[in-house]
Amino acid sequence: MKKLLCATNEGIDAKVVAVEATLTKGLPSFSIVGMISTAISEAKERVKSALLSNEFSFPPKRITLNLSPSELSKSGSHFDLGIALLILLNEFKDDFEEWFVFGELGLSGAVKETVQLYPLILSLANQGLITKAIVPKESLEKLSKIPHVAFYGVETLQEALEVLKSPEAFKPSLSKDIEYPYYEIGSERYYYVKEYKEDFIDVKGQEIAKRAALIAAAGMHNILLEGSPGCGKSMIASRLRYILPPMRVSEILDLAKLQVLEGKEPDFKPHRPFKNPHHSSTPASIFGGGSHKARIGEIGLANNGILFFDELPYFSKSILESLREPMQDNKIRISRVHSKVEYPANFLFVGAMNPCPCGNLLDENKECRCNELEIQKYKNRLSEPFLDRIDLCVVMQNVHADDQPTYSSKELHKEVVKAHIFSKERGQTVANAKLQDEDIAKYCIMDSEASDLLEMAVERFRLSFRSIKKVQKVARTIADLAESNMIEKEHLLEALSYRRR
């Protein structure tokens, strides 16, 4: 019996699949077992044609292929190459169990790329399960970004066979560096790009909102913008992604995996994702799901980036309440009869809303057309537990003709990078908004004045335990922007000013 390795998707992660083959005497037949999909079942015809088209003989034996473990559902045409190679290698005495093989076979024996390859191999690499693999040559450009894996690119079945017979005769493609500027802290590189397609210089006035956006970006804090129509809520939200902190290599590779799962070509650019689903979106499209196979939703695709809900109160109550868990735990769990999947959901939430249904409640020049009951009903769509998970709440100012632009995205991004470096140099591994309880005690150290002020605020505003922690985290980010090792009174005062009244 010969064996090669391959993989299949289970949710967002890859599981190793051992492809085993036996060729025995008996009535000639060709069967593949192991809970396989139609695409794998059809591999029999592709493999037969590929072997016969390249002057290989198709053994007149009883051929049985097993994809193990049998209880794991498997799909994808990337098993073709491994199946064909096992049939050809049956007479060889060498052991090939450490080789991963991926590729779809054409009828002529050509090895083709499939969309599943990149997320599969990246997931295996992240788990430390793969060191070398035979892959389609056309996939090398993308796959060579994955570190610590030696890739042997092949164009034909014959070439793949030669690699397995004598791998020393072929030079593997090793990982390439990401071609963007970076700075190094310790042994970690942080990549960034100075590209601002939408610039904060276009936002006139709104100094408080821009300051809150800077704090949100520097610490990855959830933010809610409330104001009249046209005051700049969506403008600020769309520009926020360009000033977010630099990205680690692992985050860039994960983003590329999400782009592939979304049907896009990965660009390996250190720009964090920005997702803004419409308020009419279904829960399945936002959270992920499916009756048989749980697929990733907008929350999962926004991992390490921004999730923007415009017209926040118009999202269904069930969606807003279901959002509380991923906002707190930074993960989303999808349970179905056939599958249970957990996706990382470490996003910065941005919400935008009008002050009332007609939008004119805060406008100095327009009259509000809503009665008190309508306004209360509108605001009651956002529950207190949901709002308690928002770090920064900002009421936008009215727009005036003499408002002037102040800060550009380049200037704000420079401040975010400065705060990011400051936090990393004290040994912090995650953004301030994502600090756990034990990390708050370690990094959010306050001076005596700030401690006394927090005690007074807890009494006066009746802050919950979650609110206290969020105030401390926001104050830590404000202190980072000021390059202060300790949280001082003015930092805490500013953090408290962003709490929802």
PyMOL commands that set and color helices and strands:
alter all, ss='L'
color gray80, all
select helices_A, chain A and resi 38-41+43-53+77-88+117-126+137-143+157-165+167-169+200-202+207-219+233-243+249-261+283-287+298-301+312-314+317-322+324-329+372-379+384-387+409-425+432-434+437-443+448-461+465-481+489-497
alter helices_A, ss='H'
color red, helices_A
select strands_A, chain A and resi 2-10+13-24+29-33+62-68+100-101+104-105+111-112+132-136+150-154+182-185+188-191+223-226+274-275+306-309+331-335+340-344+348-353+392-395
alter strands_A, ss='S'
color yellow, strands_A
deselect
rebuild
show_as cartoon
